[in-house]
């Protein structure tokens, strides 16, 4: 079976995480992705340990299903090579600072849109090209701090806390992927590509739900609520006799069923807990009541009972436990390929499913192969390699 994006060629000039995560999603669904790296390589190749076969786990997690070529874009011959790669490409993704490609004669408006009118050009930036912060480089944790994400995360007693996963980079990658697919769909009608800008900053602001919506409606400053939800109660983590259990009770029916299972069926009739608004007002009281009750229960026994009763609940597991869970394995959410192990493809397409076809590439692994495909002669390839304009795996 072919992937849904078979026949789509992507030239990926991006590094680190936001751009590479986007292009890995495209590659998982069948796009041909050519990862163009600088002479020193994508810096995440060195972000470890852990390492395996000279690949860091960080790099491996965002670069499977790609081929790697190393090109020095500071040299005119290197930039000409990118133009050769773009001759039959559908998408270009990069995350250089605003103005960098223009300085190199590869700007979208002045050059690429004219040479390649069908090209979808996606620029992942820190803060966008304009505005008070326009042009500054962006880093996940800094953007988390600046956009309020840290202020709503963690325990209120400990102050603002960085989210453990680089949520801004990953979210930006997903938003960029959606924008590219929308542009390819529109190109099918107009026959034309277009430029896309996806800043980390804008993405972070857009993902701050429901806190941003709460603020815009109420004018109140959202606060960190620890493991609790700002709008729903009970929606929190509780201690049991065998570990932590998270309850995500979203409506009155689920609350009533929860109380029945816990042997406190009278609680939903208490005026303080009769609906979510009342429970939110009396968060401390209901949290204390449930905490005392749950201390006597086994989290691992209670989880399936609540799920079968229609109450969202889950044991709080560590990463290794989650990856080893029977459901994770049943869903093929841990995959292996050529010694590489990674997470699976989450979107399931019935006819053209995404696949893991190749391990993350070694630095410059496909440089010679890709130059031959671009119709360069052996002499031309030899000269580019000898001048260090192209780096090839030794």
BALOBA-1460 file (C-alpha; in Angstrom, 3 decimals):
// residues 394
<rec num="1" residu="x" x="0.000" y="0.000" z="0.000"/>
<rec num="2" residu="x" x="1.206" y="3.488" z="-0.841"/>
<rec num="3" residu="x" x="1.073" y="6.373" z="1.596"/>
<rec num="4" residu="x" x="-1.460" y="9.139" z="1.078"/>
<rec num="5" residu="x" x="1.326" y="11.591" z="0.172"/>
<rec num="6" residu="x" x="3.182" y="9.352" z="-2.271"/>
<rec num="7" residu="x" x="4.453" y="11.491" z="-5.132"/>
<rec num="8" residu="x" x="4.910" y="14.590" z="-2.958"/>
<rec num="9" residu="x" x="8.533" y="15.696" z="-2.698"/>
<rec num="10" residu="x" x="9.658" y="17.803" z="0.251"/>
<rec num="11" residu="x" x="12.980" y="19.614" z="0.523"/>
<rec num="12" residu="x" x="13.582" y="20.047" z="4.248"/>
<rec num="13" residu="x" x="16.097" y="22.718" z="5.222"/>
<rec num="14" residu="x" x="14.889" y="22.814" z="8.831"/>
<rec num="15" residu="x" x="16.776" y="21.781" z="11.941"/>
<rec num="16" residu="x" x="16.119" y="20.946" z="15.611"/>
<rec num="17" residu="x" x="12.444" y="20.048" z="16.181"/>
<rec num="18" residu="x" x="9.532" y="22.169" z="14.892"/>
<rec num="19" residu="x" x="10.350" y="21.843" z="11.191"/>
<rec num="20" residu="x" x="11.729" y="18.279" z="11.356"/>
<rec num="21" residu="x" x="8.685" y="17.087" z="13.319"/>
<rec num="22" residu="x" x="6.445" y="18.551" z="10.607"/>
<rec num="23" residu="x" x="8.372" y="16.894" z="7.777"/>
<rec num="24" residu="x" x="8.527" y="13.567" z="9.610"/>
<rec num="25" residu="x" x="4.721" y="13.584" z="9.712"/>
<rec num="26" residu="x" x="4.679" y="14.196" z="5.955"/>
<rec num="27" residu="x" x="7.250" y="11.425" z="5.456"/>
<rec num="28" residu="x" x="5.279" y="8.972" z="7.596"/>
<rec num="29" residu="x" x="2.394" y="9.366" z="5.152"/>
<rec num="30" residu="x" x="4.480" y="8.676" z="2.090"/>
<rec num="31" residu="x" x="6.084" y="11.965" z="1.072"/>
<rec num="32" residu="x" x="9.677" y="11.845" z="-0.151"/>
<rec num="33" residu="x" x="11.574" y="14.043" z="2.284"/>
<rec num="34" residu="x" x="15.123" y="15.182" z="1.529"/>
<rec num="35" residu="x" x="16.770" y="16.508" z="4.666"/>
<rec num="36" residu="x" x="19.349" y="19.117" z="3.692"/>
<rec num="37" residu="x" x="21.783" y="19.561" z="6.570"/>
<rec num="38" residu="x" x="24.555" y="22.127" z="7.079"/>
<rec num="39" residu="x" x="28.192" y="20.928" z="7.012"/>
<rec num="40" residu="x" x="28.170" y="20.450" z="10.783"/>
<rec num="41" residu="x" x="24.879" y="18.536" z="10.691"/>
<rec num="42" residu="x" x="21.597" y="19.139" z="12.469"/>
<rec num="43" residu="x" x="22.655" y="20.135" z="15.988"/>
<rec num="44" residu="x" x="20.263" y="17.628" z="17.556"/>
<rec num="45" residu="x" x="22.528" y="14.831" z="16.301"/>
<rec num="46" residu="x" x="24.655" y="15.733" z="19.311"/>
<rec num="47" residu="x" x="21.830" y="16.176" z="21.828"/>
<rec num="48" residu="x" x="22.449" y="13.149" z="23.996"/>
<rec num="49" residu="x" x="22.989" y="10.675" z="25.488"/>
<rec num="50" residu="x" x="21.346" y="8.378" z="24.750"/>
<rec num="51" residu="x" x="23.019" y="7.505" z="21.457"/>
<rec num="52" residu="x" x="22.783" y="4.401" z="19.294"/>
<rec num="53" residu="x" x="24.772" y="3.811" z="16.109"/>
<rec num="54" residu="x" x="25.992" y="7.424" z="16.321"/>
<rec num="55" residu="x" x="22.409" y="8.750" z="16.312"/>
<rec num="56" residu="x" x="20.973" y="10.624" z="19.293"/>
<rec num="57" residu="x" x="17.519" y="9.679" z="20.493"/>
<rec num="58" residu="x" x="16.502" y="13.326" z="20.082"/>
<rec num="59" residu="x" x="17.439" y="13.393" z="16.391"/>
<rec num="60" residu="x" x="15.992" y="9.938" z="15.792"/>
<rec num="61" residu="x" x="12.606" y="10.943" z="17.172"/>
<rec num="62" residu="x" x="11.984" y="13.531" z="14.447"/>
<rec num="63" residu="x" x="13.851" y="12.353" z="11.341"/>
<rec num="64" residu="x" x="12.825" y="8.857" z="10.282"/>
<rec num="65" residu="x" x="11.656" y="8.119" z="6.721"/>
<rec num="66" residu="x" x="14.006" y="10.815" z="5.352"/>
<rec num="67" residu="x" x="17.158" y="10.893" z="3.260"/>
<rec num="68" residu="x" x="20.065" y="13.114" z="4.260"/>
<rec num="69" residu="x" x="22.327" y="15.285" z="2.132"/>
<rec num="70" residu="x" x="24.820" y="17.749" z="3.612"/>
<rec num="71" residu="x" x="25.215" y="21.006" z="1.666"/>
<rec num="72" residu="x" x="27.082" y="24.198" z="2.539"/>
<rec num="73" residu="x" x="24.516" y="26.888" z="1.713"/>
<rec num="74" residu="x" x="27.065" y="29.604" z="2.369"/>
<rec num="75" residu="x" x="28.609" y="28.725" z="-0.990"/>
<rec num="76" residu="x" x="26.947" y="29.694" z="-4.299"/>
<rec num="77" residu="x" x="27.404" y="26.147" z="-5.596"/>
<rec num="78" residu="x" x="25.538" y="24.851" z="-2.547"/>
<rec num="79" residu="x" x="22.628" y="27.190" z="-3.142"/>
<rec num="80" residu="x" x="22.527" y="26.138" z="-6.780"/>
<rec num="81" residu="x" x="22.216" y="22.543" z="-5.616"/>
<rec num="82" residu="x" x="19.127" y="23.458" z="-3.589"/>
<rec num="83" residu="x" x="17.627" y="24.975" z="-6.732"/>
<rec num="84" residu="x" x="18.329" y="21.686" z="-8.535"/>
<rec num="85" residu="x" x="16.551" y="19.764" z="-5.784"/>
<rec num="86" residu="x" x="13.580" y="22.119" z="-6.006"/>
<rec num="87" residu="x" x="13.053" y="21.584" z="-9.734"/>
<rec num="88" residu="x" x="10.612" y="18.739" z="-9.101"/>
<rec num="89" residu="x" x="9.744" y="19.491" z="-5.465"/>
<rec num="90" residu="x" x="6.305" y="20.295" z="-4.091"/>
<rec num="91" residu="x" x="7.242" y="21.681" z="-0.676"/>
<rec num="92" residu="x" x="10.152" y="23.551" z="0.903"/>
<rec num="93" residu="x" x="10.361" y="23.767" z="4.700"/>
<rec num="94" residu="x" x="12.950" y="25.860" z="6.510"/>
<rec num="95" residu="x" x="13.469" y="27.573" z="9.850"/>
<rec num="96" residu="x" x="16.273" y="30.021" z="9.121"/>
<rec num="97" residu="x" x="15.937" y="33.515" z="10.567"/>
<rec num="98" residu="x" x="13.779" y="35.871" z="8.495"/>
<rec num="99" residu="x" x="15.886" y="37.336" z="5.687"/>
<rec num="100" residu="x" x="18.446" y="34.505" z="5.544"/>
<rec num="101" residu="x" x="17.193" y="32.908" z="2.316"/>
<rec num="102" residu="x" x="16.725" y="36.346" z="0.745"/>
<rec num="103" residu="x" x="20.364" y="37.146" z="1.549"/>
<rec num="104" residu="x" x="21.385" y="33.942" z="-0.219"/>
<rec num="105" residu="x" x="19.277" y="34.641" z="-3.294"/>
<rec num="106" residu="x" x="16.672" y="32.029" z="-2.369"/>
<rec num="107" residu="x" x="13.865" y="34.304" z="-1.211"/>
<rec num="108" residu="x" x="10.317" y="33.204" z="-1.967"/>
<rec num="109" residu="x" x="8.926" y="36.400" z="-3.472"/>
<rec num="110" residu="x" x="11.958" y="37.395" z="-5.509"/>
<rec num="111" residu="x" x="13.177" y="33.985" z="-6.704"/>
<rec num="112" residu="x" x="11.403" y="30.793" z="-5.709"/>
<rec num="113" residu="x" x="7.811" y="31.810" z="-6.466"/>
<rec num="114" residu="x" x="8.943" y="32.868" z="-9.949"/>
<rec num="115" residu="x" x="11.087" y="29.817" z="-10.707"/>
<rec num="116" residu="x" x="8.701" y="27.363" z="-9.050"/>
<rec num="117" residu="x" x="5.165" y="28.795" z="-9.046"/>
<rec num="118" residu="x" x="3.667" y="25.531" z="-7.741"/>
<rec num="119" residu="x" x="5.989" y="25.378" z="-4.724"/>
<rec num="120" residu="x" x="4.485" y="25.407" z="-1.231"/>
<rec num="121" residu="x" x="7.002" y="27.324" z="0.872"/>
<rec num="122" residu="x" x="6.769" y="26.894" z="4.658"/>
<rec num="123" residu="x" x="8.812" y="29.060" z="7.013"/>
<rec num="124" residu="x" x="8.852" y="28.025" z="10.692"/>
<rec num="125" residu="x" x="9.999" y="31.057" z="12.697"/>
<rec num="126" residu="x" x="10.394" y="32.104" z="16.300"/>
<rec num="127" residu="x" x="8.237" y="35.232" z="16.335"/>
<rec num="128" residu="x" x="7.405" y="35.913" z="12.703"/>
<rec num="129" residu="x" x="9.094" y="38.342" z="10.356"/>
<rec num="130" residu="x" x="7.449" y="41.506" z="11.693"/>
<rec num="131" residu="x" x="6.137" y="43.047" z="14.903"/>
<rec num="132" residu="x" x="8.031" y="44.138" z="18.046"/>
<rec num="133" residu="x" x="9.692" y="40.721" z="18.340"/>
<rec num="134" residu="x" x="9.875" y="40.015" z="14.617"/>
<rec num="135" residu="x" x="13.068" y="38.361" z="13.443"/>
<rec num="136" residu="x" x="14.288" y="37.146" z="16.823"/>
<rec num="137" residu="x" x="15.162" y="33.445" z="17.054"/>
<rec num="138" residu="x" x="12.715" y="31.298" z="18.980"/>
<rec num="139" residu="x" x="13.336" y="28.483" z="21.446"/>
<rec num="140" residu="x" x="10.624" y="26.318" z="22.938"/>
<rec num="141" residu="x" x="11.204" y="27.087" z="26.608"/>
<rec num="142" residu="x" x="11.640" y="30.829" z="26.019"/>
<rec num="143" residu="x" x="8.387" y="30.952" z="24.075"/>
<rec num="144" residu="x" x="6.665" y="28.936" z="26.806"/>
<rec num="145" residu="x" x="7.787" y="31.631" z="29.244"/>
<rec num="146" residu="x" x="6.803" y="34.587" z="27.084"/>
<rec num="147" residu="x" x="3.346" y="33.374" z="26.060"/>
<rec num="148" residu="x" x="2.071" y="32.475" z="29.534"/>
<rec num="149" residu="x" x="2.294" y="28.710" z="29.118"/>
<rec num="150" residu="x" x="4.694" y="28.399" z="32.043"/>
<rec num="151" residu="x" x="2.467" y="30.561" z="34.239"/>
<rec num="152" residu="x" x="-0.437" y="28.099" z="34.005"/>
<rec num="153" residu="x" x="1.664" y="24.954" z="34.396"/>
<rec num="154" residu="x" x="2.816" y="23.191" z="37.524"/>
<rec num="155" residu="x" x="1.961" y="23.465" z="41.174"/>
<rec num="156" residu="x" x="0.871" y="26.959" z="42.268"/>
<rec num="157" residu="x" x="3.210" y="26.755" z="45.264"/>
<rec num="158" residu="x" x="6.251" y="26.243" z="43.024"/>
<rec num="159" residu="x" x="5.611" y="29.030" z="40.540"/>
<rec num="160" residu="x" x="5.801" y="28.945" z="36.729"/>
<rec num="161" residu="x" x="7.037" y="25.602" z="35.399"/>
<rec num="162" residu="x" x="8.292" y="24.524" z="31.992"/>
<rec num="163" residu="x" x="6.174" y="21.820" z="30.402"/>
<rec num="164" residu="x" x="8.199" y="18.628" z="30.354"/>
<rec num="165" residu="x" x="7.744" y="17.998" z="26.631"/>
<rec num="166" residu="x" x="8.717" y="20.700" z="24.089"/>
<rec num="167" residu="x" x="5.047" y="21.341" z="23.433"/>
<rec num="168" residu="x" x="5.592" y="24.565" z="21.462"/>
<rec num="169" residu="x" x="7.990" y="22.953" z="18.976"/>
<rec num="170" residu="x" x="5.789" y="19.891" z="18.566"/>
<rec num="171" residu="x" x="2.569" y="21.905" z="18.292"/>
<rec num="172" residu="x" x="4.174" y="24.242" z="15.769"/>
<rec num="173" residu="x" x="5.266" y="21.238" z="13.717"/>
<rec num="174" residu="x" x="1.713" y="19.933" z="13.670"/>
<rec num="175" residu="x" x="0.281" y="23.324" z="12.719"/>
<rec num="176" residu="x" x="2.865" y="23.658" z="9.947"/>
<rec num="177" residu="x" x="1.976" y="20.193" z="8.643"/>
<rec num="178" residu="x" x="-1.721" y="21.119" z="8.552"/>
<rec num="179" residu="x" x="-0.950" y="24.357" z="6.719"/>
<rec num="180" residu="x" x="1.162" y="22.539" z="4.121"/>
<rec num="181" residu="x" x="-1.580" y="19.982" z="3.491"/>
<rec num="182" residu="x" x="-4.184" y="22.755" z="3.185"/>
<rec num="183" residu="x" x="-1.949" y="24.568" z="0.690"/>
<rec num="184" residu="x" x="-1.415" y="21.407" z="-1.369"/>
<rec num="185" residu="x" x="-5.180" y="20.880" z="-1.427"/>
<rec num="186" residu="x" x="-5.743" y="24.466" z="-2.577"/>
<rec num="187" residu="x" x="-3.008" y="24.090" z="-5.200"/>
<rec num="188" residu="x" x="-5.103" y="21.345" z="-6.729"/>
<rec num="189" residu="x" x="-7.717" y="24.008" z="-7.502"/>
<rec num="190" residu="x" x="-5.559" y="27.022" z="-8.361"/>
<rec num="191" residu="x" x="-2.435" y="25.343" z="-9.727"/>
<rec num="192" residu="x" x="-0.330" y="27.675" z="-7.576"/>
<rec num="193" residu="x" x="1.782" y="27.294" z="-4.465"/>
<rec num="194" residu="x" x="2.021" y="29.875" z="-1.718"/>
<rec num="195" residu="x" x="4.139" y="31.001" z="1.222"/>
<rec num="196" residu="x" x="3.300" y="29.883" z="4.768"/>
<rec num="197" residu="x" x="4.671" y="31.397" z="7.974"/>
<rec num="198" residu="x" x="4.250" y="29.446" z="11.233"/>
<rec num="199" residu="x" x="5.838" y="31.179" z="14.252"/>
<rec num="200" residu="x" x="6.426" y="29.355" z="17.527"/>
<rec num="201" residu="x" x="4.993" y="32.378" z="19.344"/>
<rec num="202" residu="x" x="1.705" y="32.437" z="17.443"/>
<rec num="203" residu="x" x="1.353" y="28.675" z="17.776"/>
<rec num="204" residu="x" x="1.879" y="28.823" z="21.546"/>
<rec num="205" residu="x" x="-0.752" y="31.536" z="21.951"/>
<rec num="206" residu="x" x="-3.226" y="29.513" z="19.878"/>
<rec num="207" residu="x" x="-2.673" y="26.342" z="21.933"/>
<rec num="208" residu="x" x="-3.319" y="27.994" z="25.309"/>
<rec num="209" residu="x" x="-6.835" y="26.634" z="25.720"/>
<rec num="210" residu="x" x="-8.962" y="27.099" z="27.775"/>
<rec num="211" residu="x" x="-6.873" y="29.639" z="29.662"/>
<rec num="212" residu="x" x="-6.719" y="32.205" z="26.844"/>
<rec num="213" residu="x" x="-10.457" y="31.830" z="26.204"/>
<rec num="214" residu="x" x="-11.140" y="32.218" z="29.934"/>
<rec num="215" residu="x" x="-9.018" y="35.354" z="30.099"/>
<rec num="216" residu="x" x="-10.583" y="36.949" z="27.037"/>
<rec num="217" residu="x" x="-14.082" y="36.351" z="28.393"/>
<rec num="218" residu="x" x="-13.600" y="37.133" z="32.086"/>
<rec num="219" residu="x" x="-10.619" y="39.480" z="32.176"/>
<rec num="220" residu="x" x="-9.223" y="37.422" z="35.061"/>
<rec num="221" residu="x" x="-5.593" y="36.248" z="35.050"/>
<rec num="222" residu="x" x="-5.490" y="32.441" z="34.694"/>
<rec num="223" residu="x" x="-3.534" y="30.732" z="37.448"/>
<rec num="224" residu="x" x="-1.728" y="27.424" z="37.653"/>
<rec num="225" residu="x" x="-4.010" y="24.749" z="39.085"/>
<rec num="226" residu="x" x="-1.480" y="21.961" z="39.434"/>
<rec num="227" residu="x" x="-3.002" y="18.728" z="38.182"/>
<rec num="228" residu="x" x="-6.515" y="20.140" z="38.382"/>
<rec num="229" residu="x" x="-8.489" y="21.527" z="35.438"/>
<rec num="230" residu="x" x="-9.303" y="25.263" z="35.559"/>
<rec num="231" residu="x" x="-12.906" y="24.757" z="34.391"/>
<rec num="232" residu="x" x="-13.938" y="21.235" z="35.428"/>
<rec num="233" residu="x" x="-14.205" y="19.493" z="38.823"/>
<rec num="234" residu="x" x="-13.349" y="16.722" z="39.607"/>
<rec num="235" residu="x" x="-10.640" y="16.650" z="36.958"/>
<rec num="236" residu="x" x="-7.530" y="15.941" z="38.971"/>
<rec num="237" residu="x" x="-5.000" y="13.422" z="40.265"/>
<rec num="238" residu="x" x="-5.719" y="11.476" z="43.446"/>
<rec num="239" residu="x" x="-3.663" y="9.214" z="45.685"/>
<rec num="240" residu="x" x="-4.844" y="5.635" z="46.187"/>
<rec num="241" residu="x" x="-3.491" y="2.781" z="48.262"/>
<rec num="242" residu="x" x="-1.369" y="1.568" z="45.317"/>
<rec num="243" residu="x" x="-0.495" y="4.678" z="43.347"/>
<rec num="244" residu="x" x="-1.881" y="7.763" z="41.673"/>
<rec num="245" residu="x" x="-5.123" y="7.795" z="39.693"/>
<rec num="246" residu="x" x="-6.324" y="10.568" z="37.409"/>
<rec num="247" residu="x" x="-10.058" y="11.288" z="37.145"/>
<rec num="248" residu="x" x="-11.448" y="13.358" z="34.248"/>
<rec num="249" residu="x" x="-15.119" y="13.698" z="35.141"/>
<rec num="250" residu="x" x="-16.678" y="15.864" z="32.452"/>
<rec num="251" residu="x" x="-20.403" y="15.801" z="33.256"/>
<rec num="252" residu="x" x="-22.967" y="15.162" z="35.983"/>
<rec num="253" residu="x" x="-23.753" y="11.616" z="34.847"/>
<rec num="254" residu="x" x="-20.096" y="10.624" z="35.107"/>
<rec num="255" residu="x" x="-19.908" y="12.230" z="38.544"/>
<rec num="256" residu="x" x="-22.932" y="10.291" z="39.752"/>
<rec num="257" residu="x" x="-21.517" y="7.003" z="38.441"/>
<rec num="258" residu="x" x="-18.138" y="7.745" z="40.074"/>
<rec num="259" residu="x" x="-19.834" y="8.295" z="43.418"/>
<rec num="260" residu="x" x="-21.845" y="5.084" z="43.032"/>
<rec num="261" residu="x" x="-18.693" y="3.074" z="42.317"/>
<rec num="262" residu="x" x="-16.954" y="4.642" z="45.320"/>
<rec num="263" residu="x" x="-19.907" y="3.888" z="47.604"/>
<rec num="264" residu="x" x="-20.956" y="7.509" z="48.209"/>
<rec num="265" residu="x" x="-24.140" y="7.777" z="46.093"/>
<rec num="266" residu="x" x="-25.555" y="10.605" z="48.187"/>
<rec num="267" residu="x" x="-22.800" y="13.105" z="47.293"/>
<rec num="268" residu="x" x="-24.218" y="14.221" z="43.885"/>
<rec num="269" residu="x" x="-27.400" y="15.343" z="45.664"/>
<rec num="270" residu="x" x="-25.464" y="17.702" z="47.931"/>
<rec num="271" residu="x" x="-26.225" y="21.262" z="46.811"/>
<rec num="272" residu="x" x="-22.487" y="22.020" z="46.809"/>
<rec num="273" residu="x" x="-21.810" y="19.318" z="44.226"/>
<rec num="274" residu="x" x="-25.008" y="19.191" z="42.185"/>
<rec num="275" residu="x" x="-23.400" y="20.419" z="38.971"/>
<rec num="276" residu="x" x="-19.995" y="21.443" z="37.624"/>
<rec num="277" residu="x" x="-20.429" y="25.140" z="38.479"/>
<rec num="278" residu="x" x="-21.201" y="24.213" z="42.093"/>
<rec num="279" residu="x" x="-18.317" y="21.745" z="42.231"/>
<rec num="280" residu="x" x="-15.964" y="24.373" z="40.805"/>
<rec num="281" residu="x" x="-17.015" y="26.800" z="43.533"/>
<rec num="282" residu="x" x="-16.496" y="24.094" z="46.161"/>
<rec num="283" residu="x" x="-13.395" y="22.546" z="44.601"/>
<rec num="284" residu="x" x="-11.563" y="22.181" z="47.913"/>
<rec num="285" residu="x" x="-14.450" y="20.352" z="49.619"/>
<rec num="286" residu="x" x="-15.115" y="17.804" z="46.852"/>
<rec num="287" residu="x" x="-11.392" y="17.248" z="46.306"/>
<rec num="288" residu="x" x="-10.927" y="16.512" z="50.022"/>
<rec num="289" residu="x" x="-13.955" y="14.184" z="50.098"/>
<rec num="290" residu="x" x="-12.794" y="12.178" z="47.075"/>
<rec num="291" residu="x" x="-9.197" y="12.096" z="48.306"/>
<rec num="292" residu="x" x="-10.245" y="10.535" z="51.596"/>
<rec num="293" residu="x" x="-12.418" y="7.983" z="49.820"/>
<rec num="294" residu="x" x="-9.854" y="6.997" z="47.188"/>
<rec num="295" residu="x" x="-7.093" y="6.340" z="49.710"/>
<rec num="296" residu="x" x="-8.814" y="3.038" z="50.452"/>
<rec num="297" residu="x" x="-8.918" y="1.874" z="46.833"/>
<rec num="298" residu="x" x="-6.433" y="0.128" z="44.529"/>
<rec num="299" residu="x" x="-5.718" y="2.309" z="41.476"/>
<rec num="300" residu="x" x="-5.015" y="-0.629" z="39.170"/>
<rec num="301" residu="x" x="-8.245" y="-2.389" z="40.141"/>
<rec num="302" residu="x" x="-10.319" y="0.791" z="40.022"/>
<rec num="303" residu="x" x="-9.133" y="1.902" z="36.568"/>
<rec num="304" residu="x" x="-10.941" y="-0.815" z="34.540"/>
<rec num="305" residu="x" x="-14.035" y="-0.646" z="36.769"/>
<rec num="306" residu="x" x="-14.421" y="3.094" z="36.175"/>
<rec num="307" residu="x" x="-13.649" y="2.854" z="32.463"/>
<rec num="308" residu="x" x="-16.233" y="0.109" z="32.004"/>
<rec num="309" residu="x" x="-18.738" y="2.254" z="33.880"/>
<rec num="310" residu="x" x="-18.096" y="5.177" z="31.527"/>
<rec num="311" residu="x" x="-15.984" y="7.292" z="33.874"/>
<rec num="312" residu="x" x="-12.680" y="8.545" z="32.354"/>
<rec num="313" residu="x" x="-9.931" y="7.395" z="34.698"/>
<rec num="314" residu="x" x="-6.347" y="6.276" z="34.359"/>
<rec num="315" residu="x" x="-3.450" y="5.120" z="36.500"/>
<rec num="316" residu="x" x="-0.580" y="7.612" z="36.381"/>
<rec num="317" residu="x" x="2.221" y="5.643" z="34.708"/>
<rec num="318" residu="x" x="5.804" y="6.543" z="33.926"/>
<rec num="319" residu="x" x="7.020" y="6.669" z="30.314"/>
<rec num="320" residu="x" x="8.489" y="3.159" z="30.320"/>
<rec num="321" residu="x" x="5.288" y="1.717" z="31.749"/>
<rec num="322" residu="x" x="3.216" y="3.519" z="29.127"/>
<rec num="323" residu="x" x="5.420" y="2.313" z="26.263"/>
<rec num="324" residu="x" x="5.231" y="-1.263" z="27.543"/>
<rec num="325" residu="x" x="1.470" y="-1.193" z="28.132"/>
<rec num="326" residu="x" x="-0.466" y="-3.890" z="26.201"/>
<rec num="327" residu="x" x="-2.680" y="-1.257" z="24.577"/>
<rec num="328" residu="x" x="0.349" y="0.691" z="23.324"/>
<rec num="329" residu="x" x="1.699" y="-2.452" z="21.709"/>
<rec num="330" residu="x" x="-1.702" y="-3.475" z="20.325"/>
<rec num="331" residu="x" x="-2.027" y="-0.057" z="18.659"/>
<rec num="332" residu="x" x="1.462" y="-0.394" z="17.103"/>
<rec num="333" residu="x" x="2.538" y="2.756" z="18.862"/>
<rec num="334" residu="x" x="6.038" y="1.362" z="19.375"/>
<rec num="335" residu="x" x="7.720" y="0.462" z="16.092"/>
<rec num="336" residu="x" x="11.074" y="-1.025" z="15.083"/>
<rec num="337" residu="x" x="12.957" y="-0.637" z="11.805"/>
<rec num="338" residu="x" x="16.586" y="-1.390" z="11.000"/>
<rec num="339" residu="x" x="17.590" y="-1.180" z="14.662"/>
<rec num="340" residu="x" x="15.588" y="2.013" z="15.187"/>
<rec num="341" residu="x" x="12.811" y="2.037" z="17.787"/>
<rec num="342" residu="x" x="10.314" y="4.869" z="17.947"/>
<rec num="343" residu="x" x="6.714" y="5.803" z="18.474"/>
<rec num="344" residu="x" x="4.159" y="4.772" z="15.872"/>
<rec num="345" residu="x" x="2.020" y="6.731" z="13.423"/>
<rec num="346" residu="x" x="-1.051" y="7.957" z="15.334"/>
<rec num="347" residu="x" x="-3.387" y="8.816" z="12.423"/>
<rec num="348" residu="x" x="-4.892" y="5.640" z="10.949"/>
<rec num="349" residu="x" x="-5.859" y="5.838" z="7.259"/>
<rec num="350" residu="x" x="-7.831" y="2.797" z="6.125"/>
<rec num="351" residu="x" x="-6.541" y="2.523" z="2.524"/>
<rec num="352" residu="x" x="-3.227" y="4.378" z="2.631"/>
<rec num="353" residu="x" x="-1.850" y="4.064" z="6.161"/>
<rec num="354" residu="x" x="1.273" y="5.855" z="7.274"/>
<rec num="355" residu="x" x="4.317" y="3.638" z="7.772"/>
<rec num="356" residu="x" x="7.833" y="3.639" z="9.162"/>
<rec num="357" residu="x" x="9.833" y="2.661" z="6.090"/>
<rec num="358" residu="x" x="13.375" y="3.634" z="7.032"/>
<rec num="359" residu="x" x="15.441" y="4.510" z="10.079"/>
<rec num="360" residu="x" x="16.618" y="8.091" z="10.646"/>
<rec num="361" residu="x" x="19.481" y="8.839" z="8.230"/>
<rec num="362" residu="x" x="23.116" y="9.049" z="9.145"/>
<rec num="363" residu="x" x="24.758" y="12.384" z="8.373"/>
<rec num="364" residu="x" x="25.206" y="12.740" z="4.623"/>
<rec num="365" residu="x" x="24.113" y="9.135" z="4.130"/>
<rec num="366" residu="x" x="22.346" y="9.819" z="0.845"/>
<rec num="367" residu="x" x="24.375" y="12.735" z="-0.513"/>
<rec num="368" residu="x" x="25.852" y="10.896" z="-3.512"/>
<rec num="369" residu="x" x="22.617" y="9.058" z="-4.259"/>
<rec num="370" residu="x" x="20.618" y="12.293" z="-4.295"/>
<rec num="371" residu="x" x="23.154" y="14.119" z="-6.468"/>
<rec num="372" residu="x" x="22.973" y="11.314" z="-9.029"/>
<rec num="373" residu="x" x="19.187" y="11.520" z="-8.975"/>
<rec num="374" residu="x" x="19.527" y="15.265" z="-9.640"/>
<rec num="375" residu="x" x="21.399" y="14.325" z="-12.850"/>
<rec num="376" residu="x" x="24.830" y="15.540" z="-11.804"/>
<rec num="377" residu="x" x="27.757" y="13.823" z="-13.465"/>
<rec num="378" residu="x" x="30.333" y="11.858" z="-11.481"/>
<rec num="379" residu="x" x="32.895" y="14.581" z="-12.177"/>
<rec num="380" residu="x" x="30.516" y="17.278" z="-10.883"/>
<rec num="381" residu="x" x="29.812" y="15.229" z="-7.772"/>
<rec num="382" residu="x" x="33.510" y="14.625" z="-7.169"/>
<rec num="383" residu="x" x="34.265" y="18.341" z="-7.429"/>
<rec num="384" residu="x" x="31.479" y="19.300" z="-5.001"/>
<rec num="385" residu="x" x="32.715" y="16.757" z="-2.477"/>
<rec num="386" residu="x" x="36.361" y="17.748" z="-2.877"/>
<rec num="387" residu="x" x="35.467" y="21.406" z="-2.231"/>
<rec num="388" residu="x" x="33.434" y="20.459" z="0.866"/>
<rec num="389" residu="x" x="30.347" y="22.026" z="-0.658"/>
<rec num="390" residu="x" x="28.714" y="18.634" z="-0.211"/>
<rec num="391" residu="x" x="29.542" y="16.290" z="2.657"/>
<rec num="392" residu="x" x="29.052" y="12.597" z="2.042"/>
<rec num="393" residu="x" x="29.101" y="9.730" z="4.480"/>
<rec num="394" residu="x" x="32.557" y="8.194" z="4.569"/>
